[in-house]
Amino acid sequence: MSFLQLEGKKIVVFGVANRKSVAFHIAATLAEAGAELIFSIQKQEAAAVVEKFFPSSKFYLCDFSDDASMRQTVEDIAAKHGTLYGMVHSVAFANYSEGIKAFHDTLRHDFLEAMDISCYSFIRLAGLLKPHMEQDGAMIAVSISTTRMAAESYGFMAPVKAALDSSICFLAKSLSADSRIRVNAVGASLLKTSASAGIPGYIKPYLFAEKATLRKAALKTEEVANVAAFLLSPRASGINAQTLVVDAGMSTNFFDRELVDKVID
């Protein structure tokens, strides 16, 4: 048995979109560890990715903005696969079609839609999956490294992720009433993914973040996936209700000499 002890454990991965998505890299890491993967995807286009890279896995279409669709998806998965061990939630959406607006001009529909898909879907799926999970199972969500940094290019998604972070501890507490299911999140700093590519003005903050890490090298999606796999594994049994930050030390490096000199000089 490998260090992570995930061999044969059934884990549902919500949110694979393409090969660059965080969910894809988490799934690849879990597959390497011997987990039995089940996928739930939002769009049919993602089916080709699952079929090509995880040919032995089943996938189920799900509309993460619709309660009935989420309920049916979980029922179908449970009927086909039986008792599950874990769940990965890597689902997020924000409408940037009109470009980045000043935060105080955020549209109600855009904010509530992002909250519904990016945060509430995790809460709802956790509740639906609970009766079908092992007593010592684990759930994780993909969050961000900080919601206290007002990045203009990220806009209203930071408060949405703050709500997601808060839901981690509330879910961990509520599930603990009659199970030992752990709930955690991995808080990633800036990554090069297809989702981030859709954020207007993202490339400059991404390049800056690369220089702000202690190692002067960008965070890799694979590194986030490794932490996610660990949090899911029995080896992380003592970690619950936490968001584990993965940022290559960026949050400690505000006064980096090289960056300061460029600004001051």
Summary of the structure (lengths in Angstrom):
residues: 265
radius of gyration: 18.3
end to end distance: 55.3
largest distance: 64.2
contacts: 860
relative contact order: 0.15
helix: 46%
strand: 17%
